[in-house]
Amino acid sequence: MKDTENKIKEFVKRVEDRTNDALDDSLMDEDAKGENFNVNYTDIVKNSAKARFSKLPWLIAIFLILIIAITFCLNFFSNNPKTIFTQTVDGLFDYLKSNINENVYDITDGNITFDLNMTSLNDKELYDELSKISFNADYVKDNSSSMSFIDLKTTYDGNDFISANIYGDGNDTYVYVPTIYEKYIKLGSNKLSYFVSGNDIKVLLDGLNQAVDKVIADEKILGSKENIDSKNIKSYKTVLTIDKNNRNRISETFINTLKANEEFVSVLAKMKGVNNSSIKTSLDNYLKRLKDEFEKKGKINISLFIDNKTKEFIQAKFEWKNGYINLIKEEDKYTFSIKDDDVLTSGDFTFVVNDNKTKYTYNFNYQTKENNKILSSGNFDLKYTAKKKDNFDRVDVSDSLDLKNISELEKLAIYAKILADPNLSKFLPIIQKVV
């Protein structure tokens, strides 16, 4: 055993001797070899440990400086008006997107109910009659082929009124109303063949969000603290100004960002039944209209208010020389007011979605005034449901009547049936615009 220990000690000593020889040859230059430089392997190990401990305070100091710098930068950017403005815009878009069912089913089945109550100084009789109608529609949508079928039923003053079947084969739309014609009628330019999906809505919202963010990135945003007395809240206000100095740049940035978004353009093209180049041409045409609208309104201030404590959205306001748009978030609803010259429209709306995103309820109320005279008012209630379905039944429309080729005699036959119904005849002016 002792012999073994002696051999180990001799081995360690030989390693130390060879290491010190190597240090003497390689770590010292020619000048240093002449100096009194007494060093061995074990000294280097000890001195390295000491060196590391001597540097520890500096490492801690640098680490603390980095933490302070990062904290300062995060605090600066989180409180920067441009960052807050962008985050508020993104939050509003995220709210909309989070409540959308992406409609991943191959076939969707659901129901839509719609009730309205409207009054108006102009066409008072027509609006009064429309307010007596309630709509109830069961629908089936084949998302893979863009085919849809709607079984529509209406009531008038609580009594059965018009029933209709609306069928879209992905290319054209057909309507069957047994009370006015015994066959399906193929519509002309009134295309209803596209039934928008939740995923497509998200694509459009993402595209608009991206375009707005791009505009914000290139513009100056001002910020200030401001109390909202009516809500007893301390808020932070951020403002983007559009005027003669930047209106063209903002318009071009917004439209060009949308044009460059191929997915956004493709969804719009599919919805309108045209190719992508047509959508880009339409966007180019809209660019001039947008510039003209900005020039007409003059200086525009877009203000966004958030709760200074919770960072939640409170209010958005667009102001120009002769008008404004104001949107305020209340506890369970949004209130709005829109003023353009002497015309003021105000009201509120609610939007409720269940946890599974299969049932949506909308309620909208409004009133329009001019010089304190009520021009129109109304409220709308819409309920929408969606669930999975296993199959889609195609409809045979081979013997349908093409509206483009309808004869005068066939038109007269349709009008005669409409006039024979005392309630349906009241809507003849609307029907004439379609047929």
C-alpha positions as CSV (number, residue, x, y, z in Angstrom):
1,M,0.0,0.0,0.0
2,K,2.8,2.4,1.0
3,D,4.6,1.5,-2.2
4,T,1.5,2.5,-4.2
5,E,1.3,5.8,-2.3
6,N,4.9,6.6,-3.0
7,K,4.4,5.9,-6.7
8,I,1.4,8.4,-6.8
9,K,3.5,11.1,-5.0
10,E,6.3,10.6,-7.5
11,F,3.9,10.9,-10.4
12,V,2.4,14.1,-9.1
13,K,5.9,15.6,-8.5
14,R,6.9,14.7,-12.1
15,V,3.7,16.5,-13.4
16,E,4.5,19.6,-11.4
17,D,8.1,19.6,-12.5
18,R,7.1,19.3,-16.2
19,T,4.4,22.0,-15.8
20,N,6.9,24.4,-14.3
21,D,9.4,23.6,-17.1
22,A,6.7,24.3,-19.7
23,L,5.8,27.6,-18.0
24,D,9.4,28.6,-18.1
25,D,9.6,27.9,-21.8
26,S,6.3,29.2,-23.0
27,L,4.8,31.8,-20.6
28,M,7.8,34.0,-20.3
29,D,9.3,36.0,-23.2
30,E,13.0,36.5,-23.6
31,D,13.1,39.7,-21.5
32,A,11.0,38.2,-18.8
33,K,13.3,35.2,-18.5
34,G,16.0,37.4,-17.2
35,E,13.9,38.7,-14.4
36,N,13.5,37.2,-11.0
37,F,10.3,35.4,-11.8
38,N,9.8,32.5,-9.5
39,V,6.6,30.7,-10.3
40,N,5.3,27.2,-10.2
41,Y,2.0,25.4,-11.0
42,T,0.6,25.4,-7.6
43,D,1.2,29.2,-7.2
44,I,-0.7,29.8,-10.4
45,V,-3.7,27.9,-9.2
46,K,-3.7,29.8,-5.9
47,N,-3.2,33.2,-7.6
48,S,-6.0,32.5,-10.1
49,A,-8.5,31.9,-7.3
50,K,-7.4,35.1,-5.6
51,A,-7.7,37.0,-8.8
52,R,-11.2,35.8,-9.4
53,F,-12.3,36.9,-5.9
54,S,-10.6,40.2,-6.3
55,K,-12.7,40.9,-9.5
56,L,-16.0,39.8,-7.8
57,P,-17.0,43.4,-6.7
58,W,-16.4,44.7,-10.2
59,L,-18.6,41.9,-11.7
60,I,-21.4,42.7,-9.2
61,A,-21.1,46.4,-10.0
62,I,-21.4,45.7,-13.8
63,F,-24.3,43.4,-13.2
64,L,-26.2,46.0,-11.2
65,I,-25.5,48.6,-13.8
66,L,-26.9,46.4,-16.5
67,I,-30.0,45.6,-14.3
68,I,-30.6,49.4,-13.7
69,A,-30.1,50.1,-17.5
70,I,-32.5,47.4,-18.6
71,T,-35.1,48.5,-16.0
72,F,-34.7,52.1,-17.1
73,C,-35.2,51.1,-20.8
74,L,-38.2,49.0,-20.0
75,N,-39.7,51.8,-18.0
76,F,-39.0,54.3,-20.7
77,F,-40.5,52.3,-23.5
78,S,-43.5,51.2,-21.4
79,N,-44.2,54.8,-20.7
80,N,-43.3,56.2,-24.1
81,P,-46.4,57.8,-25.8
82,K,-45.8,56.0,-29.1
83,T,-45.5,52.6,-27.3
84,I,-48.7,53.3,-25.3
85,F,-50.6,54.4,-28.4
86,T,-49.5,51.3,-30.3
87,Q,-50.3,49.0,-27.4
88,T,-53.8,50.6,-27.1
89,V,-54.5,50.1,-30.8
90,D,-53.2,46.5,-30.7
91,G,-55.3,45.9,-27.6
92,L,-58.5,47.0,-29.4
93,F,-57.7,44.7,-32.3
94,D,-56.8,41.8,-30.0
95,Y,-60.2,42.3,-28.3
96,L,-62.0,41.9,-31.5
97,K,-59.9,38.9,-32.7
98,S,-60.2,37.1,-29.3
99,N,-64.0,37.0,-29.7
100,I,-64.0,35.4,-33.1
101,N,-64.7,31.8,-33.7
102,E,-62.1,30.7,-36.3
103,N,-64.7,28.4,-37.8
104,V,-62.4,25.4,-38.3
105,Y,-65.2,23.0,-39.0
106,D,-65.5,21.7,-42.6
107,I,-69.3,22.3,-42.3
108,T,-71.0,24.8,-40.0
109,D,-74.6,24.8,-38.9
110,G,-76.3,27.7,-37.0
111,N,-79.0,30.2,-36.5
112,I,-79.4,33.9,-36.9
113,T,-82.2,36.1,-35.5
114,F,-82.6,39.8,-36.2
115,D,-85.0,42.3,-34.9
116,L,-85.1,46.0,-35.6
117,N,-87.2,49.0,-34.5
118,M,-86.7,52.2,-36.5
119,T,-88.3,55.6,-37.0
120,S,-87.4,58.3,-39.6
121,L,-88.7,61.6,-40.8
122,N,-87.8,60.4,-44.4
123,D,-89.6,57.3,-45.6
124,K,-91.4,57.1,-42.2
125,E,-94.0,54.6,-43.5
126,L,-91.4,52.2,-44.9
127,Y,-89.4,52.2,-41.7
128,D,-92.5,51.7,-39.6
129,E,-93.3,48.6,-41.7
130,L,-89.8,47.2,-41.6
131,S,-89.9,47.5,-37.8
132,K,-92.8,45.1,-37.7
133,I,-90.7,42.3,-39.3
134,S,-88.6,39.8,-37.3
135,F,-86.1,37.6,-39.1
136,N,-85.1,34.0,-38.2
137,A,-82.6,32.1,-40.4
138,D,-81.2,28.6,-40.1
139,Y,-78.0,28.2,-42.2
140,V,-75.5,25.6,-43.2
141,K,-72.1,26.5,-44.6
142,D,-69.6,24.3,-46.4
143,N,-66.3,26.1,-45.7
144,S,-64.2,24.1,-48.1
145,S,-66.3,24.9,-51.2
146,S,-67.9,28.2,-50.1
147,M,-71.4,26.7,-50.5
148,S,-74.2,27.9,-48.3
149,F,-77.9,27.3,-47.7
150,I,-80.2,29.6,-45.7
151,D,-83.7,28.8,-44.6
152,L,-85.2,32.2,-43.9
153,K,-88.5,32.7,-42.1
154,T,-90.0,36.1,-41.2
155,T,-93.0,37.3,-39.1
156,Y,-95.0,40.5,-39.6
157,D,-96.6,41.8,-36.4
158,G,-96.1,38.4,-34.9
159,N,-97.7,36.5,-37.8
160,D,-96.0,34.3,-40.4
161,F,-94.9,36.4,-43.3
162,I,-92.3,35.6,-46.0
163,S,-90.4,32.3,-46.2
164,A,-87.4,31.9,-48.5
165,N,-84.5,29.6,-49.3
166,I,-81.2,31.1,-50.3
167,Y,-78.6,28.9,-51.9
168,G,-75.1,29.6,-52.9
169,D,-73.1,27.1,-54.9
170,G,-69.8,28.8,-54.6
171,N,-70.2,30.8,-57.8
172,D,-73.8,32.1,-58.0
173,T,-76.7,32.7,-55.6
174,Y,-80.2,31.4,-56.0
175,V,-83.4,32.5,-54.1
176,Y,-86.6,30.5,-53.8
177,V,-89.7,32.4,-52.5
178,P,-92.7,30.2,-53.0
179,T,-95.2,33.1,-52.6
180,I,-93.9,34.9,-55.6
181,Y,-92.3,32.3,-57.9
182,E,-92.4,28.5,-58.1
183,K,-88.7,28.0,-59.0
184,Y,-85.3,29.2,-57.8
185,I,-84.3,32.6,-59.2
186,K,-80.6,33.1,-60.1
187,L,-79.6,36.5,-58.9
188,G,-77.7,38.9,-61.2
189,S,-75.0,41.2,-59.7
190,N,-76.4,40.7,-56.2
191,K,-73.9,38.0,-55.2
192,L,-74.3,36.3,-51.9
193,S,-72.1,33.3,-52.7
194,Y,-69.4,34.2,-50.1
195,F,-70.2,33.5,-46.5
196,V,-67.4,35.0,-44.5
197,S,-65.4,32.8,-42.1
198,G,-64.0,33.6,-38.7
199,N,-60.4,33.0,-39.9
200,D,-60.9,35.4,-42.8
201,I,-62.1,38.1,-40.5
202,K,-59.0,37.6,-38.4
203,V,-56.8,38.0,-41.5
204,L,-58.5,41.3,-42.3
205,L,-58.2,42.5,-38.8
206,D,-54.5,41.5,-38.7
207,G,-53.9,43.4,-41.9
208,L,-55.6,46.6,-40.7
209,N,-53.8,46.3,-37.4
210,Q,-50.4,46.0,-39.2
211,A,-51.2,49.0,-41.4
212,V,-52.2,51.2,-38.5
213,D,-49.0,50.1,-36.5
214,K,-46.9,51.0,-39.5
215,V,-48.5,54.5,-39.7
216,I,-47.9,55.0,-35.9
217,A,-44.2,53.9,-36.2
218,D,-43.5,56.7,-38.7
219,E,-45.3,59.5,-36.9
220,K,-44.9,61.6,-33.7
221,I,-47.1,60.7,-30.8
222,L,-47.6,63.1,-27.9
223,G,-48.6,62.1,-24.4
224,S,-50.0,63.7,-21.2
225,K,-51.8,62.9,-18.0
226,E,-55.5,64.0,-18.0
227,N,-58.4,63.5,-15.6
228,I,-61.7,62.3,-16.9
229,D,-64.1,64.0,-14.5
230,S,-67.2,62.2,-15.7
231,K,-65.6,58.9,-14.8
232,N,-63.5,60.1,-11.9
233,I,-60.4,58.4,-13.4
234,K,-56.9,59.6,-13.9
235,S,-56.0,58.8,-17.4
236,Y,-53.0,59.0,-19.8
237,K,-53.8,60.6,-23.1
238,T,-51.8,59.9,-26.3
239,V,-52.4,61.9,-29.5
240,L,-51.6,61.4,-33.2
241,T,-52.2,64.5,-35.4
242,I,-52.9,64.3,-39.1
243,D,-52.5,67.6,-41.0
244,K,-51.1,69.0,-44.2
245,N,-47.6,68.0,-43.1
246,N,-48.2,64.3,-42.9
247,R,-51.6,63.5,-44.4
248,N,-50.2,62.2,-47.7
249,R,-47.5,60.2,-46.0
250,I,-50.0,58.6,-43.6
251,S,-52.4,57.8,-46.5
252,E,-49.7,56.2,-48.6
253,T,-48.2,54.2,-45.7
254,F,-51.6,52.8,-44.7
255,I,-52.8,51.8,-48.2
256,N,-49.4,50.5,-49.4
257,T,-49.1,48.4,-46.3
258,L,-52.4,46.8,-47.1
259,K,-51.5,46.3,-50.7
260,A,-48.2,44.6,-49.7
261,N,-50.2,42.1,-47.5
262,E,-50.9,39.3,-50.0
263,E,-53.0,37.4,-47.5
264,F,-55.2,40.4,-46.8
265,V,-55.6,41.1,-50.5
266,S,-56.5,37.5,-51.2
267,V,-59.3,37.4,-48.6
268,L,-60.8,40.6,-50.0
269,A,-60.6,39.2,-53.5
270,K,-62.3,36.0,-52.4
271,M,-65.1,37.9,-50.7
272,K,-65.7,40.1,-53.7
273,G,-65.3,37.3,-56.3
274,V,-62.5,39.1,-58.1
275,N,-58.7,38.6,-58.6
276,N,-56.0,40.1,-56.4
277,S,-55.0,42.7,-59.0
278,S,-58.5,44.1,-58.9
279,I,-58.3,44.6,-55.2
280,K,-55.0,46.4,-55.5
281,T,-56.4,48.7,-58.1
282,S,-59.4,49.4,-55.8
283,L,-56.9,50.2,-53.0
284,D,-55.1,52.6,-55.3
285,N,-58.4,54.3,-56.1
286,Y,-59.2,54.5,-52.4
287,L,-55.9,56.2,-51.7
288,K,-57.0,59.4,-53.5
289,R,-60.3,59.3,-51.7
290,L,-58.5,59.0,-48.4
291,K,-56.2,61.9,-49.1
292,D,-59.2,64.0,-50.2
293,E,-61.1,63.2,-47.0
294,F,-58.1,64.1,-44.9
295,E,-57.7,67.4,-46.8
296,K,-61.5,68.1,-46.4
297,K,-61.4,67.7,-42.7
298,G,-58.2,69.7,-42.2
299,K,-56.3,69.1,-39.0
300,I,-57.4,65.8,-37.3
301,N,-56.4,64.8,-33.7
302,I,-56.7,61.1,-32.8
303,S,-56.7,60.8,-29.0
304,L,-56.6,57.5,-27.1
305,F,-57.2,57.5,-23.3
306,I,-56.1,54.7,-21.0
307,D,-56.5,54.3,-17.2
308,N,-53.2,55.5,-15.7
309,K,-53.3,52.8,-13.1
310,T,-54.7,49.7,-14.8
311,K,-53.6,50.6,-18.4
312,E,-57.0,49.6,-19.7
313,F,-58.7,51.4,-22.6
314,I,-61.2,54.1,-21.6
315,Q,-61.9,56.3,-24.6
316,A,-61.0,57.1,-28.3
317,K,-61.7,60.4,-29.9
318,F,-61.2,61.7,-33.5
319,E,-61.6,65.5,-33.7
320,W,-61.6,67.9,-36.7
321,K,-62.8,71.4,-37.5
322,N,-66.5,70.7,-37.9
323,G,-67.0,67.4,-36.1
324,Y,-65.8,64.5,-34.1
325,I,-66.2,60.7,-33.4
326,N,-66.1,59.7,-29.7
327,L,-66.1,56.2,-28.4
328,I,-66.2,55.5,-24.6
329,K,-66.0,52.1,-22.8
330,E,-68.5,51.7,-20.0
331,E,-68.8,48.8,-17.6
332,D,-70.9,46.5,-19.9
333,K,-71.2,48.5,-23.1
334,Y,-69.7,51.1,-25.4
335,T,-71.2,54.6,-26.0
336,F,-70.6,56.6,-29.1
337,S,-71.3,60.0,-30.6
338,I,-70.6,61.2,-34.1
339,K,-70.9,64.8,-35.1
340,D,-70.5,66.1,-38.7
341,D,-71.4,69.8,-39.2
342,D,-74.9,70.1,-37.6
343,V,-75.7,66.4,-37.6
344,L,-75.2,64.4,-34.4
345,T,-75.6,60.7,-34.1
346,S,-75.3,59.1,-30.6
347,G,-76.0,55.8,-29.0
348,D,-74.6,52.7,-27.5
349,F,-73.9,49.0,-28.2
350,T,-73.1,45.8,-26.4
351,F,-71.3,42.7,-27.7
352,V,-71.6,39.4,-25.7
353,V,-69.9,36.1,-26.6
354,N,-70.1,32.8,-24.7
355,D,-66.9,31.0,-23.6
356,N,-67.0,28.5,-26.5
357,K,-67.4,31.3,-29.1
358,T,-70.5,29.6,-30.5
359,K,-73.1,32.2,-29.5
360,Y,-72.9,35.9,-30.1
361,T,-75.4,38.6,-29.1
362,Y,-75.3,42.2,-30.4
363,N,-77.5,45.1,-29.4
364,F,-77.2,48.6,-31.1
365,N,-79.1,51.7,-30.3
366,Y,-78.8,55.1,-32.0
367,Q,-80.4,58.5,-32.5
368,T,-79.7,61.1,-35.2
369,K,-80.4,64.8,-34.7
370,E,-79.9,68.0,-36.7
371,N,-80.3,71.3,-34.9
372,N,-82.0,69.4,-32.1
373,K,-84.6,67.9,-34.4
374,I,-84.7,64.0,-34.4
375,L,-84.1,62.7,-37.9
376,S,-84.1,59.0,-37.1
377,S,-83.7,56.6,-34.3
378,G,-83.7,52.8,-33.8
379,N,-82.3,49.7,-32.2
380,F,-81.1,46.4,-33.5
381,D,-80.8,43.0,-31.9
382,L,-78.8,40.3,-33.5
383,K,-78.1,36.7,-32.2
384,Y,-75.8,34.3,-34.0
385,T,-74.9,30.7,-33.3
386,A,-72.5,28.3,-34.9
387,K,-71.8,24.6,-34.4
388,K,-70.3,21.6,-36.4
389,K,-72.4,19.7,-38.9
390,D,-71.6,16.5,-40.7
391,N,-73.0,17.0,-44.1
392,F,-74.1,19.6,-46.7
393,D,-77.1,18.9,-49.0
394,R,-76.7,20.3,-52.4
395,V,-79.7,21.9,-54.1
396,D,-80.8,21.1,-57.7
397,V,-81.1,24.5,-59.4
398,S,-80.9,23.2,-63.0
399,D,-84.3,24.6,-63.9
400,S,-83.8,28.0,-62.2
401,L,-84.8,31.3,-63.7
402,D,-81.9,33.5,-64.5
403,L,-82.7,37.1,-63.4
404,K,-80.6,38.5,-66.3
405,N,-82.8,36.8,-68.8
406,I,-86.2,37.3,-67.2
407,S,-88.9,38.3,-69.6
408,E,-91.3,41.2,-69.1
409,L,-94.2,38.6,-68.9
410,E,-92.4,36.8,-66.0
411,K,-91.7,40.1,-64.2
412,L,-95.4,40.9,-64.4
413,A,-96.3,37.5,-63.0
414,I,-94.0,38.1,-60.0
415,Y,-95.4,41.7,-59.4
416,A,-98.9,40.3,-59.6
417,K,-98.2,37.9,-56.8
418,I,-96.6,40.6,-54.7
419,L,-99.5,43.0,-55.1
420,A,-101.9,40.2,-54.2
421,D,-100.3,40.1,-50.7
422,P,-101.4,43.2,-48.7
423,N,-98.3,43.1,-46.5
424,L,-95.7,42.2,-49.1
425,S,-96.9,44.9,-51.5
426,K,-95.7,47.5,-49.0
427,F,-92.2,46.5,-49.8
428,L,-92.6,46.6,-53.6
429,P,-90.2,49.6,-53.9
430,I,-87.4,47.5,-52.3
431,I,-88.2,44.4,-54.4
432,Q,-88.1,46.4,-57.6
433,K,-84.5,47.3,-56.9
434,V,-83.6,43.6,-56.8
435,V,-85.8,42.1,-59.5
